[in-house]
Amino acid sequence: QVQLVESGGGLVQAGGSLRLSCAAPGRTFRQCAVGWFRQDPGKEREFVAAINWSGAVTVYADSVKGRFTISRNNAKNTVYLQMNSLKPEDTAVYLCAADTGTGISRRPEVYDYWGQGTQVTVSS
């Protein structure tokens, strides 16, 4: 079992930055690929970024490429999402997810464990 806890959300003006964290206790998390997704009420869950277990491989949605950076510190059992140049359309609940498989994926159904999410609101 992997319990994920997100933090770092909040209210920021357009053009600002936030750093989200996804933490989980235990050695299993270090072996997981981790993805960040976002969701607005009434909309489908949208892929944002993902990172493999070692941090060597990352993928991004086109909508955030060049603005967001995903990274991890396995010694701290934490994955980060640095979000720069934020836009009002980035407003959503951001969720992290862990996949105990060997690869990384944009598909939410692949992920085994999910956090509760953290709200990000970008004002214009």
C-alpha positions, 0 to 999 in steps of 0.5 A: 500500500502506498499512501500519497499526500500532496501539498503546496497548492494555493492561490497565485496570480497569473505569471506566478509560480507554485511548487507542489509536493507528493510524499509517501512513506516507505521504500515502495514509493521509490520504485514507483513511476509517479504522475501528476494529473489535474481535474476540474469539476465535471471534467475528465482527469487530465495528464500533466506530467510523469517521472520514472522511478529513477528520475531519468525519464520525464514526460509532459502534456503539451499544455505545460511543456516549458512551464512545469518541471517534474522531479523527485528526491528518492531519499526524501520519498518526494516528487515535486511539480514546479509550476512557473508562468501559471495561467488561469487555465491551470486552475484545478485540483492537482493529484499525484498518482503512483504506478508500481509497474515499470514504465511511465504513462499518460493514462490515469487507469494505469496508476495504482495509488492516488492522493487526495489532491491539492487545489491550485487557483490562478487569478487573472 
